[in-house]
Amino acid sequence: MWLDLLRESRSIDEFLWNGDRRAKPIQRAALVLYSMTFLFVAVIFIKLAWKISDDWRLRAVCIAIGCLLGAGGIRFMRNAFFH
């Protein structure tokens, strides 16, 4: 039902952004994998910015996107281990 889906979606969002002390180990492992995806893409963007030598605007955009994705990945990783 629609309300059940909405309720579960809210609990998943709360787990991602706030963590949960009662999370099961498999949920924590899934959150670690999810955060590693963000961190991997952040590293790709930072390496791409390192390789760009001509356009400083594109380099700045790549660095900004990489930092945002890295911050999200670190936040998710923190929620997986410290809550």
mmCIF file of the N, C-alpha and C atoms, coordinates in Angstrom:
data_MODEL
# 
_entry.id   MODEL 
# 
loop_
_atom_site.group_PDB 
_atom_site.id 
_atom_site.type_symbol 
_atom_site.label_atom_id 
_atom_site.label_alt_id 
_atom_site.label_comp_id 
_atom_site.label_asym_id 
_atom_site.label_entity_id 
_atom_site.label_seq_id 
_atom_site.pdbx_PDB_ins_code 
_atom_site.Cartn_x 
_atom_site.Cartn_y 
_atom_site.Cartn_z 
_atom_site.occupancy 
_atom_site.B_iso_or_equiv 
_atom_site.pdbx_formal_charge 
_atom_site.auth_seq_id 
_atom_site.auth_comp_id 
_atom_site.auth_asym_id 
_atom_site.auth_atom_id 
_atom_site.pdbx_PDB_model_num 
ATOM 1   N N  . MET A 1 1  ? 0.829  -1.175 0.000   1.00 0.00 ? 1  MET A N  1 
ATOM 2   C CA . MET A 1 1  ? 0.000  0.000  0.000   1.00 0.00 ? 1  MET A CA 1 
ATOM 3   C C  . MET A 1 1  ? 0.882  1.250  0.000   1.00 0.00 ? 1  MET A C  1 
ATOM 4   N N  . TRP A 1 2  ? 0.318  2.330  -0.450  1.00 0.00 ? 2  TRP A N  1 
ATOM 5   C CA . TRP A 1 2  ? 1.059  3.580  -0.592  1.00 0.00 ? 2  TRP A CA 1 
ATOM 6   C C  . TRP A 1 2  ? 1.563  4.109  0.752   1.00 0.00 ? 2  TRP A C  1 
ATOM 7   N N  . LEU A 1 3  ? 0.764  4.051  1.786   1.00 0.00 ? 3  LEU A N  1 
ATOM 8   C CA . LEU A 1 3  ? 1.179  4.578  3.082   1.00 0.00 ? 3  LEU A CA 1 
ATOM 9   C C  . LEU A 1 3  ? 2.316  3.758  3.694   1.00 0.00 ? 3  LEU A C  1 
ATOM 10  N N  . ASP A 1 4  ? 2.293  2.451  3.471   1.00 0.00 ? 4  ASP A N  1 
ATOM 11  C CA . ASP A 1 4  ? 3.391  1.614  3.961   1.00 0.00 ? 4  ASP A CA 1 
ATOM 12  C C  . ASP A 1 4  ? 4.698  1.976  3.257   1.00 0.00 ? 4  ASP A C  1 
ATOM 13  N N  . LEU A 1 5  ? 4.614  2.200  1.972   1.00 0.00 ? 5  LEU A N  1 
ATOM 14  C CA . LEU A 1 5  ? 5.800  2.592  1.210   1.00 0.00 ? 5  LEU A CA 1 
ATOM 15  C C  . LEU A 1 5  ? 6.334  3.936  1.692   1.00 0.00 ? 5  LEU A C  1 
ATOM 16  N N  . LEU A 1 6  ? 5.458  4.863  1.944   1.00 0.00 ? 6  LEU A N  1 
ATOM 17  C CA . LEU A 1 6  ? 5.858  6.174  2.439   1.00 0.00 ? 6  LEU A CA 1 
ATOM 18  C C  . LEU A 1 6  ? 6.497  6.073  3.818   1.00 0.00 ? 6  LEU A C  1 
ATOM 19  N N  . ARG A 1 7  ? 5.942  5.248  4.695   1.00 0.00 ? 7  ARG A N  1 
ATOM 20  C CA . ARG A 1 7  ? 6.483  5.071  6.033   1.00 0.00 ? 7  ARG A CA 1 
ATOM 21  C C  . ARG A 1 7  ? 7.874  4.431  5.983   1.00 0.00 ? 7  ARG A C  1 
ATOM 22  N N  . GLU A 1 8  ? 8.038  3.406  5.153   1.00 0.00 ? 8  GLU A N  1 
ATOM 23  C CA . GLU A 1 8  ? 9.334  2.746  5.032   1.00 0.00 ? 8  GLU A CA 1 
ATOM 24  C C  . GLU A 1 8  ? 10.376 3.677  4.405   1.00 0.00 ? 8  GLU A C  1 
ATOM 25  N N  . SER A 1 9  ? 9.957  4.475  3.452   1.00 0.00 ? 9  SER A N  1 
ATOM 26  C CA . SER A 1 9  ? 10.873 5.422  2.824   1.00 0.00 ? 9  SER A CA 1 
ATOM 27  C C  . SER A 1 9  ? 11.382 6.434  3.838   1.00 0.00 ? 9  SER A C  1 
ATOM 28  N N  . ARG A 1 10 ? 10.498 6.889  4.695   1.00 0.00 ? 10 ARG A N  1 
ATOM 29  C CA . ARG A 1 10 ? 10.905 7.841  5.734   1.00 0.00 ? 10 ARG A CA 1 
ATOM 30  C C  . ARG A 1 10 ? 11.896 7.202  6.702   1.00 0.00 ? 10 ARG A C  1 
ATOM 31  N N  . SER A 1 11 ? 11.677 5.952  7.078   1.00 0.00 ? 11 SER A N  1 
ATOM 32  C CA . SER A 1 11 ? 12.597 5.305  8.019   1.00 0.00 ? 11 SER A CA 1 
ATOM 33  C C  . SER A 1 11 ? 13.964 5.059  7.378   1.00 0.00 ? 11 SER A C  1 
ATOM 34  N N  . ILE A 1 12 ? 13.984 4.767  6.087   1.00 0.00 ? 12 ILE A N  1 
ATOM 35  C CA . ILE A 1 12 ? 15.269 4.587  5.408   1.00 0.00 ? 12 ILE A CA 1 
ATOM 36  C C  . ILE A 1 12 ? 16.005 5.907  5.317   1.00 0.00 ? 12 ILE A C  1 
ATOM 37  N N  . ASP A 1 13 ? 15.307 6.980  4.997   1.00 0.00 ? 13 ASP A N  1 
ATOM 38  C CA . ASP A 1 13 ? 15.945 8.296  4.947   1.00 0.00 ? 13 ASP A CA 1 
ATOM 39  C C  . ASP A 1 13 ? 16.501 8.697  6.312   1.00 0.00 ? 13 ASP A C  1 
ATOM 40  N N  . GLU A 1 14 ? 15.762 8.428  7.360   1.00 0.00 ? 14 GLU A N  1 
ATOM 41  C CA . GLU A 1 14 ? 16.254 8.737  8.704   1.00 0.00 ? 14 GLU A CA 1 
ATOM 42  C C  . GLU A 1 14 ? 17.489 7.901  9.037   1.00 0.00 ? 14 GLU A C  1 
ATOM 43  N N  . PHE A 1 15 ? 17.493 6.639  8.625   1.00 0.00 ? 15 PHE A N  1 
ATOM 44  C CA . PHE A 1 15 ? 18.658 5.796  8.872   1.00 0.00 ? 15 PHE A CA 1 
ATOM 45  C C  . PHE A 1 15 ? 19.875 6.310  8.103   1.00 0.00 ? 15 PHE A C  1 
ATOM 46  N N  . LEU A 1 16 ? 19.680 6.746  6.862   1.00 0.00 ? 16 LEU A N  1 
ATOM 47  C CA . LEU A 1 16 ? 20.804 7.252  6.081   1.00 0.00 ? 16 LEU A CA 1 
ATOM 48  C C  . LEU A 1 16 ? 21.390 8.515  6.685   1.00 0.00 ? 16 LEU A C  1 
ATOM 49  N N  . TRP A 1 17 ? 20.538 9.463  7.057   1.00 0.00 ? 17 TRP A N  1 
ATOM 50  C CA . TRP A 1 17 ? 21.033 10.768 7.484   1.00 0.00 ? 17 TRP A CA 1 
ATOM 51  C C  . TRP A 1 17 ? 21.319 10.865 8.975   1.00 0.00 ? 17 TRP A C  1 
ATOM 52  N N  . ASN A 1 18 ? 20.638 10.073 9.794   1.00 0.00 ? 18 ASN A N  1 
ATOM 53  C CA . ASN A 1 18 ? 20.812 10.193 11.242  1.00 0.00 ? 18 ASN A CA 1 
ATOM 54  C C  . ASN A 1 18 ? 21.423 8.962  11.892  1.00 0.00 ? 18 ASN A C  1 
ATOM 55  N N  . GLY A 1 19 ? 21.423 7.843  11.216  1.00 0.00 ? 19 GLY A N  1 
ATOM 56  C CA . GLY A 1 19 ? 21.921 6.611  11.815  1.00 0.00 ? 19 GLY A CA 1 
ATOM 57  C C  . GLY A 1 19 ? 20.885 5.996  12.743  1.00 0.00 ? 19 GLY A C  1 
ATOM 58  N N  . ASP A 1 20 ? 21.178 4.811  13.220  1.00 0.00 ? 20 ASP A N  1 
ATOM 59  C CA . ASP A 1 20 ? 20.264 4.109  14.117  1.00 0.00 ? 20 ASP A CA 1 
ATOM 60  C C  . ASP A 1 20 ? 21.082 3.187  15.002  1.00 0.00 ? 20 ASP A C  1 
ATOM 61  N N  . ARG A 1 21 ? 20.897 3.313  16.301  1.00 0.00 ? 21 ARG A N  1 
ATOM 62  C CA . ARG A 1 21 ? 21.629 2.460  17.246  1.00 0.00 ? 21 ARG A CA 1 
ATOM 63  C C  . ARG A 1 21 ? 21.182 1.005  17.169  1.00 0.00 ? 21 ARG A C  1 
ATOM 64  N N  . ARG A 1 22 ? 19.953 0.769  16.739  1.00 0.00 ? 22 ARG A N  1 
ATOM 65  C CA . ARG A 1 22 ? 19.418 -0.590 16.695  1.00 0.00 ? 22 ARG A CA 1 
ATOM 66  C C  . ARG A 1 22 ? 19.533 -1.230 15.315  1.00 0.00 ? 22 ARG A C  1 
ATOM 67  N N  . ALA A 1 23 ? 20.332 -0.663 14.428  1.00 0.00 ? 23 ALA A N  1 
ATOM 68  C CA . ALA A 1 23 ? 20.463 -1.209 13.076  1.00 0.00 ? 23 ALA A CA 1 
ATOM 69  C C  . ALA A 1 23 ? 21.137 -2.574 13.113  1.00 0.00 ? 23 ALA A C  1 
ATOM 70  N N  . LYS A 1 24 ? 20.673 -3.443 12.258  1.00 0.00 ? 24 LYS A N  1 
ATOM 71  C CA . LYS A 1 24 ? 21.240 -4.789 12.169  1.00 0.00 ? 24 LYS A CA 1 
ATOM 72  C C  . LYS A 1 24 ? 22.565 -4.717 11.405  1.00 0.00 ? 24 LYS A C  1 
ATOM 73  N N  . PRO A 1 25 ? 23.434 -5.698 11.613  1.00 0.00 ? 25 PRO A N  1 
ATOM 74  C CA . PRO A 1 25 ? 24.732 -5.676 10.921  1.00 0.00 ? 25 PRO A CA 1 
ATOM 75  C C  . PRO A 1 25 ? 24.616 -5.650 9.394   1.00 0.00 ? 25 PRO A C  1 
ATOM 76  N N  . ILE A 1 26 ? 23.611 -6.315 8.852   1.00 0.00 ? 26 ILE A N  1 
ATOM 77  C CA . ILE A 1 26 ? 23.464 -6.308 7.396   1.00 0.00 ? 26 ILE A CA 1 
ATOM 78  C C  . ILE A 1 26 ? 23.052 -4.921 6.898   1.00 0.00 ? 26 ILE A C  1 
ATOM 79  N N  . GLN A 1 27 ? 22.275 -4.198 7.698   1.00 0.00 ? 27 GLN A N  1 
ATOM 80  C CA . GLN A 1 27 ? 21.913 -2.834 7.321   1.00 0.00 ? 27 GLN A CA 1 
ATOM 81  C C  . GLN A 1 27 ? 23.133 -1.923 7.365   1.00 0.00 ? 27 GLN A C  1 
ATOM 82  N N  . ARG A 1 28 ? 23.969 -2.125 8.363   1.00 0.00 ? 28 ARG A N  1 
ATOM 83  C CA . ARG A 1 28 ? 25.203 -1.332 8.448   1.00 0.00 ? 28 ARG A CA 1 
ATOM 84  C C  . ARG A 1 28 ? 26.135 -1.651 7.282   1.00 0.00 ? 28 ARG A C  1 
ATOM 85  N N  . ALA A 1 29 ? 26.229 -2.920 6.913   1.00 0.00 ? 29 ALA A N  1 
ATOM 86  C CA . ALA A 1 29 ? 27.076 -3.305 5.783   1.00 0.00 ? 29 ALA A CA 1 
ATOM 87  C C  . ALA A 1 29 ? 26.557 -2.689 4.486   1.00 0.00 ? 29 ALA A C  1 
ATOM 88  N N  . ALA A 1 30 ? 25.247 -2.674 4.310   1.00 0.00 ? 30 ALA A N  1 
ATOM 89  C CA . ALA A 1 30 ? 24.675 -2.058 3.116   1.00 0.00 ? 30 ALA A CA 1 
ATOM 90  C C  . ALA A 1 30 ? 24.954 -0.558 3.098   1.00 0.00 ? 30 ALA A C  1 
ATOM 91  N N  . LEU A 1 31 ? 24.897 0.078  4.249   1.00 0.00 ? 31 LEU A N  1 
ATOM 92  C CA . LEU A 1 31 ? 25.192 1.509  4.312   1.00 0.00 ? 31 LEU A CA 1 
ATOM 93  C C  . LEU A 1 31 ? 26.657 1.789  4.016   1.00 0.00 ? 31 LEU A C  1 
ATOM 94  N N  . VAL A 1 32 ? 27.546 0.898  4.439   1.00 0.00 ? 32 VAL A N  1 
ATOM 95  C CA . VAL A 1 32 ? 28.966 1.051  4.123   1.00 0.00 ? 32 VAL A CA 1 
ATOM 96  C C  . VAL A 1 32 ? 29.180 0.938  2.614   1.00 0.00 ? 32 VAL A C  1 
ATOM 97  N N  . LEU A 1 33 ? 28.549 -0.041 1.981   1.00 0.00 ? 33 LEU A N  1 
ATOM 98  C CA . LEU A 1 33 ? 28.677 -0.183 0.529   1.00 0.00 ? 33 LEU A CA 1 
ATOM 99  C C  . LEU A 1 33 ? 28.110 1.025  -0.200  1.00 0.00 ? 33 LEU A C  1 
ATOM 100 N N  . TYR A 1 34 ? 26.989 1.532  0.276   1.00 0.00 ? 34 TYR A N  1 
ATOM 101 C CA . TYR A 1 34 ? 26.372 2.711  -0.329  1.00 0.00 ? 34 TYR A CA 1 
ATOM 102 C C  . TYR A 1 34 ? 27.288 3.921  -0.189  1.00 0.00 ? 34 TYR A C  1 
ATOM 103 N N  . SER A 1 35 ? 27.893 4.096  0.964   1.00 0.00 ? 35 SER A N  1 
ATOM 104 C CA . SER A 1 35 ? 28.784 5.238  1.169   1.00 0.00 ? 35 SER A CA 1 
ATOM 105 C C  . SER A 1 35 ? 30.069 5.084  0.361   1.00 0.00 ? 35 SER A C  1 
ATOM 106 N N  . MET A 1 36 ? 30.547 3.851  0.190   1.00 0.00 ? 36 MET A N  1 
ATOM 107 C CA . MET A 1 36 ? 31.741 3.639  -0.619  1.00 0.00 ? 36 MET A CA 1 
ATOM 108 C C  . MET A 1 36 ? 31.495 3.992  -2.076  1.00 0.00 ? 36 MET A C  1 
ATOM 109 N N  . THR A 1 37 ? 30.268 3.820  -2.547  1.00 0.00 ? 37 THR A N  1 
ATOM 110 C CA . THR A 1 37 ? 29.928 4.241  -3.900  1.00 0.00 ? 37 THR A CA 1 
ATOM 111 C C  . THR A 1 37 ? 30.094 5.744  -4.044  1.00 0.00 ? 37 THR A C  1 
ATOM 112 N N  . PHE A 1 38 ? 29.593 6.499  -3.080  1.00 0.00 ? 38 PHE A N  1 
ATOM 113 C CA . PHE A 1 38 ? 29.740 7.948  -3.105  1.00 0.00 ? 38 PHE A CA 1 
ATOM 114 C C  . PHE A 1 38 ? 31.213 8.342  -3.047  1.00 0.00 ? 38 PHE A C  1 
ATOM 115 N N  . LEU A 1 39 ? 31.975 7.693  -2.193  1.00 0.00 ? 39 LEU A N  1 
ATOM 116 C CA . LEU A 1 39 ? 33.396 8.020  -2.066  1.00 0.00 ? 39 LEU A CA 1 
ATOM 117 C C  . LEU A 1 39 ? 34.171 7.670  -3.333  1.00 0.00 ? 39 LEU A C  1 
ATOM 118 N N  . PHE A 1 40 ? 33.834 6.570  -3.975  1.00 0.00 ? 40 PHE A N  1 
ATOM 119 C CA . PHE A 1 40 ? 34.498 6.169  -5.209  1.00 0.00 ? 40 PHE A CA 1 
ATOM 120 C C  . PHE A 1 40 ? 34.240 7.186  -6.316  1.00 0.00 ? 40 PHE A C  1 
ATOM 121 N N  . VAL A 1 41 ? 33.002 7.619  -6.458  1.00 0.00 ? 41 VAL A N  1 
ATOM 122 C CA . VAL A 1 41 ? 32.678 8.617  -7.490  1.00 0.00 ? 41 VAL A CA 1 
ATOM 123 C C  . VAL A 1 41 ? 33.341 9.951  -7.154  1.00 0.00 ? 41 VAL A C  1 
ATOM 124 N N  . ALA A 1 42 ? 33.449 10.285 -5.883  1.00 0.00 ? 42 ALA A N  1 
ATOM 125 C CA . ALA A 1 42 ? 34.140 11.517 -5.490  1.00 0.00 ? 42 ALA A CA 1 
ATOM 126 C C  . ALA A 1 42 ? 35.611 11.462 -5.886  1.00 0.00 ? 42 ALA A C  1 
ATOM 127 N N  . VAL A 1 43 ? 36.248 10.323 -5.681  1.00 0.00 ? 43 VAL A N  1 
ATOM 128 C CA . VAL A 1 43 ? 37.652 10.166 -6.076  1.00 0.00 ? 43 VAL A CA 1 
ATOM 129 C C  . VAL A 1 43 ? 37.789 10.293 -7.594  1.00 0.00 ? 43 VAL A C  1 
ATOM 130 N N  . ILE A 1 44 ? 36.851 9.745  -8.337  1.00 0.00 ? 44 ILE A N  1 
ATOM 131 C CA . ILE A 1 44 ? 36.891 9.859  -9.798  1.00 0.00 ? 44 ILE A CA 1 
ATOM 132 C C  . ILE A 1 44 ? 36.809 11.323 -10.221 1.00 0.00 ? 44 ILE A C  1 
ATOM 133 N N  . PHE A 1 45 ? 35.904 12.091 -9.620  1.00 0.00 ? 45 PHE A N  1 
ATOM 134 C CA . PHE A 1 45 ? 35.783 13.503 -9.969  1.00 0.00 ? 45 PHE A CA 1 
ATOM 135 C C  . PHE A 1 45 ? 37.035 14.292 -9.598  1.00 0.00 ? 45 PHE A C  1 
ATOM 136 N N  . ILE A 1 46 ? 37.624 14.002 -8.454  1.00 0.00 ? 46 ILE A N  1 
ATOM 137 C CA . ILE A 1 46 ? 38.847 14.710 -8.050  1.00 0.00 ? 46 ILE A CA 1 
ATOM 138 C C  . ILE A 1 46 ? 39.997 14.351 -8.994  1.00 0.00 ? 46 ILE A C  1 
ATOM 139 N N  . LYS A 1 47 ? 40.115 13.081 -9.385  1.00 0.00 ? 47 LYS A N  1 
ATOM 140 C CA . LYS A 1 47 ? 41.165 12.692 -10.337 1.00 0.00 ? 47 LYS A CA 1 
ATOM 141 C C  . LYS A 1 47 ? 40.925 13.327 -11.696 1.00 0.00 ? 47 LYS A C  1 
ATOM 142 N N  . LEU A 1 48 ? 39.670 13.421 -12.099 1.00 0.00 ? 48 LEU A N  1 
ATOM 143 C CA . LEU A 1 48 ? 39.344 14.076 -13.359 1.00 0.00 ? 48 LEU A CA 1 
ATOM 144 C C  . LEU A 1 48 ? 39.747 15.548 -13.309 1.00 0.00 ? 48 LEU A C  1 
ATOM 145 N N  . ALA A 1 49 ? 39.501 16.194 -12.199 1.00 0.00 ? 49 ALA A N  1 
ATOM 146 C CA . ALA A 1 49 ? 39.900 17.595 -12.053 1.00 0.00 ? 49 ALA A CA 1 
ATOM 147 C C  . ALA A 1 49 ? 41.415 17.732 -12.090 1.00 0.00 ? 49 ALA A C  1 
ATOM 148 N N  . TRP A 1 50 ? 42.126 16.745 -11.590 1.00 0.00 ? 50 TRP A N  1 
ATOM 149 C CA . TRP A 1 50 ? 43.589 16.780 -11.600 1.00 0.00 ? 50 TRP A CA 1 
ATOM 150 C C  . TRP A 1 50 ? 44.120 16.683 -13.032 1.00 0.00 ? 50 TRP A C  1 
ATOM 151 N N  . LYS A 1 51 ? 43.429 15.909 -13.874 1.00 0.00 ? 51 LYS A N  1 
ATOM 152 C CA . LYS A 1 51 ? 43.879 15.694 -15.246 1.00 0.00 ? 51 LYS A CA 1 
ATOM 153 C C  . LYS A 1 51 ? 43.522 16.861 -16.179 1.00 0.00 ? 51 LYS A C  1 
ATOM 154 N N  . ILE A 1 52 ? 42.504 17.639 -15.853 1.00 0.00 ? 52 ILE A N  1 
ATOM 155 C CA . ILE A 1 52 ? 42.105 18.760 -16.703 1.00 0.00 ? 52 ILE A CA 1 
ATOM 156 C C  . ILE A 1 52 ? 43.126 19.873 -16.541 1.00 0.00 ? 52 ILE A C  1 
ATOM 157 N N  . SER A 1 53 ? 43.710 20.309 -17.656 1.00 0.00 ? 53 SER A N  1 
ATOM 158 C CA . SER A 1 53 ? 44.725 21.344 -17.556 1.00 0.00 ? 53 SER A CA 1 
ATOM 159 C C  . SER A 1 53 ? 44.316 22.652 -18.224 1.00 0.00 ? 53 SER A C  1 
ATOM 160 N N  . ASP A 1 54 ? 43.328 22.634 -19.100 1.00 0.00 ? 54 ASP A N  1 
ATOM 161 C CA . ASP A 1 54 ? 42.992 23.828 -19.866 1.00 0.00 ? 54 ASP A CA 1 
ATOM 162 C C  . ASP A 1 54 ? 41.927 24.703 -19.203 1.00 0.00 ? 54 ASP A C  1 
ATOM 163 N N  . ASP A 1 55 ? 40.821 24.127 -18.849 1.00 0.00 ? 55 ASP A N  1 
ATOM 164 C CA . ASP A 1 55 ? 39.667 24.915 -18.402 1.00 0.00 ? 55 ASP A CA 1 
ATOM 165 C C  . ASP A 1 55 ? 39.589 24.915 -16.874 1.00 0.00 ? 55 ASP A C  1 
ATOM 166 N N  . TRP A 1 56 ? 39.794 26.067 -16.276 1.00 0.00 ? 56 TRP A N  1 
ATOM 167 C CA . TRP A 1 56 ? 39.775 26.149 -14.808 1.00 0.00 ? 56 TRP A CA 1 
ATOM 168 C C  . TRP A 1 56 ? 38.354 26.084 -14.270 1.00 0.00 ? 56 TRP A C  1 
ATOM 169 N N  . ARG A 1 57 ? 37.356 26.495 -15.064 1.00 0.00 ? 57 ARG A N  1 
ATOM 170 C CA . ARG A 1 57 ? 35.959 26.411 -14.595 1.00 0.00 ? 57 ARG A CA 1 
ATOM 171 C C  . ARG A 1 57 ? 35.510 24.961 -14.478 1.00 0.00 ? 57 ARG A C  1 
ATOM 172 N N  . LEU A 1 58 ? 35.847 24.168 -15.477 1.00 0.00 ? 58 LEU A N  1 
ATOM 173 C CA . LEU A 1 58 ? 35.493 22.748 -15.432 1.00 0.00 ? 58 LEU A CA 1 
ATOM 174 C C  . LEU A 1 58 ? 36.214 22.053 -14.283 1.00 0.00 ? 58 LEU A C  1 
ATOM 175 N N  . ARG A 1 59 ? 37.446 22.453 -14.043 1.00 0.00 ? 59 ARG A N  1 
ATOM 176 C CA . ARG A 1 59 ? 38.200 21.900 -12.911 1.00 0.00 ? 59 ARG A CA 1 
ATOM 177 C C  . ARG A 1 59 ? 37.520 22.244 -11.595 1.00 0.00 ? 59 ARG A C  1 
ATOM 178 N N  . ALA A 1 60 ? 37.060 23.485 -11.446 1.00 0.00 ? 60 ALA A N  1 
ATOM 179 C CA . ALA A 1 60 ? 36.381 23.902 -10.218 1.00 0.00 ? 60 ALA A CA 1 
ATOM 180 C C  . ALA A 1 60 ? 35.060 23.160 -10.033 1.00 0.00 ? 60 ALA A C  1 
ATOM 181 N N  . VAL A 1 61 ? 34.339 22.943 -11.112 1.00 0.00 ? 61 VAL A N  1 
ATOM 182 C CA . VAL A 1 61 ? 33.072 22.199 -11.024 1.00 0.00 ? 61 VAL A CA 1 
ATOM 183 C C  . VAL A 1 61 ? 33.334 20.757 -10.608 1.00 0.00 ? 61 VAL A C  1 
ATOM 184 N N  . CYS A 1 62 ? 34.348 20.133 -11.196 1.00 0.00 ? 62 CYS A N  1 
ATOM 185 C CA . CYS A 1 62 ? 34.681 18.751 -10.832 1.00 0.00 ? 62 CYS A CA 1 
ATOM 186 C C  . CYS A 1 62 ? 35.103 18.651 -9.372  1.00 0.00 ? 62 CYS A C  1 
ATOM 187 N N  . ILE A 1 63 ? 35.881 19.604 -8.907  1.00 0.00 ? 63 ILE A N  1 
ATOM 188 C CA . ILE A 1 63 ? 36.299 19.587 -7.506  1.00 0.00 ? 63 ILE A CA 1 
ATOM 189 C C  . ILE A 1 63 ? 35.098 19.792 -6.584  1.00 0.00 ? 63 ILE A C  1 
ATOM 190 N N  . ALA A 1 64 ? 34.196 20.700 -6.952  1.00 0.00 ? 64 ALA A N  1 
ATOM 191 C CA . ALA A 1 64 ? 33.011 20.946 -6.123  1.00 0.00 ? 64 ALA A CA 1 
ATOM 192 C C  . ALA A 1 64 ? 32.118 19.710 -6.055  1.00 0.00 ? 64 ALA A C  1 
ATOM 193 N N  . ILE A 1 65 ? 31.885 19.070 -7.188  1.00 0.00 ? 65 ILE A N  1 
ATOM 194 C CA . ILE A 1 65 ? 31.057 17.858 -7.196  1.00 0.00 ? 65 ILE A CA 1 
ATOM 195 C C  . ILE A 1 65 ? 31.729 16.754 -6.397  1.00 0.00 ? 65 ILE A C  1 
ATOM 196 N N  . GLY A 1 66 ? 33.037 16.610 -6.570  1.00 0.00 ? 66 GLY A N  1 
ATOM 197 C CA . GLY A 1 66 ? 33.768 15.592 -5.814  1.00 0.00 ? 66 GLY A CA 1 
ATOM 198 C C  . GLY A 1 66 ? 33.702 15.829 -4.318  1.00 0.00 ? 66 GLY A C  1 
ATOM 199 N N  . CYS A 1 67 ? 33.817 17.094 -3.903  1.00 0.00 ? 67 CYS A N  1 
ATOM 200 C CA . CYS A 1 67 ? 33.747 17.402 -2.469  1.00 0.00 ? 67 CYS A CA 1 
ATOM 201 C C  . CYS A 1 67 ? 32.355 17.145 -1.903  1.00 0.00 ? 67 CYS A C  1 
ATOM 202 N N  . LEU A 1 68 ? 31.328 17.498 -2.659  1.00 0.00 ? 68 LEU A N  1 
ATOM 203 C CA . LEU A 1 68 ? 29.958 17.242 -2.187  1.00 0.00 ? 68 LEU A CA 1 
ATOM 204 C C  . LEU A 1 68 ? 29.683 15.744 -2.058  1.00 0.00 ? 68 LEU A C  1 
ATOM 205 N N  . LEU A 1 69 ? 30.082 14.987 -3.068  1.00 0.00 ? 69 LEU A N  1 
ATOM 206 C CA . LEU A 1 69 ? 29.877 13.538 -2.997  1.00 0.00 ? 69 LEU A CA 1 
ATOM 207 C C  . LEU A 1 69 ? 30.718 12.918 -1.886  1.00 0.00 ? 69 LEU A C  1 
ATOM 208 N N  . GLY A 1 70 ? 31.928 13.412 -1.713  1.00 0.00 ? 70 GLY A N  1 
ATOM 209 C CA . GLY A 1 70 ? 32.781 12.908 -0.637  1.00 0.00 ? 70 GLY A CA 1 
ATOM 210 C C  . GLY A 1 70 ? 32.206 13.206 0.732   1.00 0.00 ? 70 GLY A C  1 
ATOM 211 N N  . ALA A 1 71 ? 31.645 14.403 0.893   1.00 0.00 ? 71 ALA A N  1 
ATOM 212 C CA . ALA A 1 71 ? 31.034 14.754 2.178   1.00 0.00 ? 71 ALA A CA 1 
ATOM 213 C C  . ALA A 1 71 ? 29.828 13.858 2.469   1.00 0.00 ? 71 ALA A C  1 
ATOM 214 N N  . GLY A 1 72 ? 29.026 13.587 1.451   1.00 0.00 ? 72 GLY A N  1 
ATOM 215 C CA . GLY A 1 72 ? 27.895 12.678 1.640   1.00 0.00 ? 72 GLY A CA 1 
ATOM 216 C C  . GLY A 1 72 ? 28.356 11.275 1.988   1.00 0.00 ? 72 GLY A C  1 
ATOM 217 N N  . GLY A 1 73 ? 29.383 10.793 1.300   1.00 0.00 ? 73 GLY A N  1 
ATOM 218 C CA . GLY A 1 73 ? 29.914 9.458  1.586   1.00 0.00 ? 73 GLY A CA 1 
ATOM 219 C C  . GLY A 1 73 ? 30.481 9.351  2.985   1.00 0.00 ? 73 GLY A C  1 
ATOM 220 N N  . ILE A 1 74 ? 31.184 10.392 3.424   1.00 0.00 ? 74 ILE A N  1 
ATOM 221 C CA . ILE A 1 74 ? 31.730 10.383 4.784   1.00 0.00 ? 74 ILE A CA 1 
ATOM 222 C C  . ILE A 1 74 ? 30.616 10.416 5.819   1.00 0.00 ? 74 ILE A C  1 
ATOM 223 N N  . ARG A 1 75 ? 29.570 11.187 5.536   1.00 0.00 ? 75 ARG A N  1 
ATOM 224 C CA . ARG A 1 75 ? 28.435 11.251 6.472   1.00 0.00 ? 75 ARG A CA 1 
ATOM 225 C C  . ARG A 1 75 ? 27.765 9.884  6.603   1.00 0.00 ? 75 ARG A C  1 
ATOM 226 N N  . PHE A 1 76 ? 27.534 9.214  5.469   1.00 0.00 ? 76 PHE A N  1 
ATOM 227 C CA . PHE A 1 76 ? 26.914 7.896  5.518   1.00 0.00 ? 76 PHE A CA 1 
ATOM 228 C C  . PHE A 1 76 ? 27.796 6.879  6.216   1.00 0.00 ? 76 PHE A C  1 
ATOM 229 N N  . MET A 1 77 ? 29.100 6.964  5.958   1.00 0.00 ? 77 MET A N  1 
ATOM 230 C CA . MET A 1 77 ? 30.039 6.043  6.607   1.00 0.00 ? 77 MET A CA 1 
ATOM 231 C C  . MET A 1 77 ? 30.054 6.274  8.120   1.00 0.00 ? 77 MET A C  1 
ATOM 232 N N  . ARG A 1 78 ? 30.003 7.523  8.529   1.00 0.00 ? 78 ARG A N  1 
ATOM 233 C CA . ARG A 1 78 ? 29.962 7.845  9.958   1.00 0.00 ? 78 ARG A CA 1 
ATOM 234 C C  . ARG A 1 78 ? 28.711 7.264  10.593  1.00 0.00 ? 78 ARG A C  1 
ATOM 235 N N  . ASN A 1 79 ? 27.580 7.386  9.917   1.00 0.00 ? 79 ASN A N  1 
ATOM 236 C CA . ASN A 1 79 ? 26.333 6.850  10.453  1.00 0.00 ? 79 ASN A CA 1 
ATOM 237 C C  . ASN A 1 79 ? 26.359 5.317  10.530  1.00 0.00 ? 79 ASN A C  1 
ATOM 238 N N  . ALA A 1 80 ? 27.110 4.688  9.654   1.00 0.00 ? 80 ALA A N  1 
ATOM 239 C CA . ALA A 1 80 ? 27.189 3.225  9.696   1.00 0.00 ? 80 ALA A CA 1 
ATOM 240 C C  . ALA A 1 80 ? 28.006 2.744  10.885  1.00 0.00 ? 80 ALA A C  1 
ATOM 241 N N  . PHE A 1 81 ? 29.036 3.483  11.275  1.00 0.00 ? 81 PHE A N  1 
ATOM 242 C CA . PHE A 1 81 ? 29.948 2.996  12.316  1.00 0.00 ? 81 PHE A CA 1 
ATOM 243 C C  . PHE A 1 81 ? 29.732 3.596  13.686  1.00 0.00 ? 81 PHE A C  1 
ATOM 244 N N  . PHE A 1 82 ? 29.291 4.824  13.796  1.00 0.00 ? 82 PHE A N  1 
ATOM 245 C CA . PHE A 1 82 ? 29.294 5.508  15.087  1.00 0.00 ? 82 PHE A CA 1 
ATOM 246 C C  . PHE A 1 82 ? 27.924 5.667  15.733  1.00 0.00 ? 82 PHE A C  1 
ATOM 247 N N  . HIS A 1 83 ? 26.914 5.021  15.205  1.00 0.00 ? 83 HIS A N  1 
ATOM 248 C CA . HIS A 1 83 ? 25.597 5.114  15.860  1.00 0.00 ? 83 HIS A CA 1 
ATOM 249 C C  . HIS A 1 83 ? 25.133 3.766  16.287  1.00 0.00 ? 83 HIS A C  1 
# 
